[in-house]
Amino acid sequence: MTIELEPFGSEARDGDLLISTVPAGAADFQAERGGFPRPVPPPCSTWSTTLAHPLAQAASRSGAVVVSGFDLLLHQAARQVELMTGIKPAPLAAMRQAGQAELARRAAC
């Protein structure tokens, strides 16, 4: 496996997976100027993002499959709840419901 780290504004290169871990709002300037200099390479590419934001939408318009990082963040939060409160297991179902409700609320704005 070869990994390349590229700054914003770099041209997307050929590859099987493109991962963005920037928080919402951090790359809005890139999305506003069109997202990418050219379409994300090949149609089977995946754009993985920790939070849905305009850059993920731009990637989707470029033909990438967008995968949310919600489950990753949910399980990180659950482990943090366990470590901070001693409650095991963390209330994962309630946390998932609350997170999905908040994402739905934000999407409606």
N, C-alpha and C positions, 0 to 999 in steps of 0.2 A: 504494500500500500504506500502510495506517495501522497504527502500532504503539502499543500501550498497555502501560505498565508498571504493575502493580498489586501492592500488598503482600498478604501472606497475610491471609486473612480477608475480602478483597474478594470481592464476588459475581462469578462468571464472567460475562463479557459475550458477546454474540453475536459470532461470528467463525469463520473457517475453520481456524485453527491456534492452539493453546495450547501454549506451550513452557515447560518448567521445566528449569532448569539447576542446581538445588540438589543438593548431594551427598547420598548416602544418610545418613539420620539427621537431616538439617537440618530436615526438615519433618514428622517423625513425629508431632509434636503435632497438626498439621493433619489428618493421616490418622486419628489416634485419635479425633478429635471428629467424624468422618464424612467428612472430605475436602473437601467442597464444600458451600456453603449450599444449592445446588440442582444438578440435573444439569448436566454440561458441555454447552454448547450445540452446535448440532444434532448428530444422530447421526453425521454424517460428520466431525466434529471429530477432530483428532489431538492426542494428548498426547505430546510428545517429551521424553524424559528421558535424561540422560547415564548414569544408573545406575538399575537397578530398585530401588525402595524402596516403602514403604507408601503414599506419596502417589500413585505411579503405579498401584498396585492400586486405590486409592480412585477414581481417574479412570476406570479400566477398569470398575469397578462402576457408575459414572455413565453408562456408555454410550460412552465415548471409545475410540478405537483407540489403543493404546499402541505407540509405536515406540521401540525401544532406541537409545541413542546409542553402542552398543558399537563400531561401525565407525568412528565419528568419533574416539573415544578411541584405538582401535587405530592409526589412521593418524597421529594426533598423536604417539603413542608411537614409532612407526616412524621418523618424521622426527627425533625427539629422539635415538633410538639412533644414527641416521646422523650427526647433528651432534656427538654426544658421543664416538663411537668411531671415526668415519671409515669404518665398514663400510657399503658401499653395494652393493646395496640392503640394507636391514634385513631380517632373517629373518622376514618378514611371516607366512608360514604357521605357523612355530613359535610366534610371538607370538600369533596367532589361536587356535591350539590351546590354549596355556597359559591365555589369557584365558577361553576357553569352559569349560575344565576348572575354573577357579576359580569362575566363575559357577554352574556345576552343583554344585560342592561347597557353595557358600553357600546355594543353593536347597534342598539336602537337609537343611540344619540346622534 
